[in-house]
């Protein structure tokens, strides 16, 4: 599968893991990765998802290929 074009991903998009669980929102995007602000009471901080960890991105949602 070809890599996701990160230029299509916008700030505020929802991010889900490979099981469909909501993990946060996009807060920054570069040509190699996106920064995600975690959601939930027990999840704090941000994490970086490299292009290779993004399975699909459409309809204001990005899905990761990792848990």
C-alpha positions in Angstrom: 0.0 0.0 0.0 1.4 3.4 -0.9 2.3 5.8 1.9 -0.4 8.3 3.0 0.0 11.8 1.7 0.4 13.8 4.9 -0.5 17.0 3.1 -4.1 15.8 3.1 -4.2 15.6 7.0 -5.3 18.7 8.8 -5.1 20.0 12.3 -7.9 18.8 14.5 -8.5 15.5 12.7 -9.3 12.5 14.9 -6.7 9.8 15.2 -7.6 6.1 15.8 -5.4 3.0 16.5 -5.6 -0.2 14.5 -8.6 -1.4 16.6 -10.6 1.8 15.9 -10.2 3.3 19.3 -9.8 7.1 19.5 -6.3 8.0 20.6 -6.3 11.8 20.1 -6.3 14.7 17.7 -3.8 15.9 15.2 -2.0 19.1 16.5 0.9 19.3 14.0 1.8 17.8 10.6 5.1 17.7 8.7 6.0 15.8 5.5 7.4 12.9 7.6 5.1 12.7 10.7 2.1 14.0 12.6 1.9 15.0 16.2 -1.1 13.7 18.1 -2.5 15.1 21.4 -3.8 12.1 23.3 -7.4 12.1 24.5 -8.9 10.5 27.6 -8.5 10.9 31.3 -5.5 8.6 31.8 -3.8 9.5 28.5 -1.6 12.6 28.8 0.9 14.2 26.5 1.6 14.1 22.8 3.2 11.5 20.6 4.6 11.5 17.1 3.3 9.1 14.4 5.6 8.6 11.5 4.2 8.3 8.0 4.8 4.6 8.0 2.5 4.2 11.0 -0.5 5.8 9.2 -2.7 3.3 7.4 -5.4 5.6 6.0 -6.5 9.2 6.2 -9.8 10.5 5.0 -13.0 12.2 6.1 -11.2 14.1 8.9 -9.9 10.9 10.5 -6.5 9.2 10.4 -6.1 5.5 11.3 -2.8 4.1 12.5 -1.6 0.6 11.7 -0.4 0.1 15.3 -2.1 -0.3 18.7 
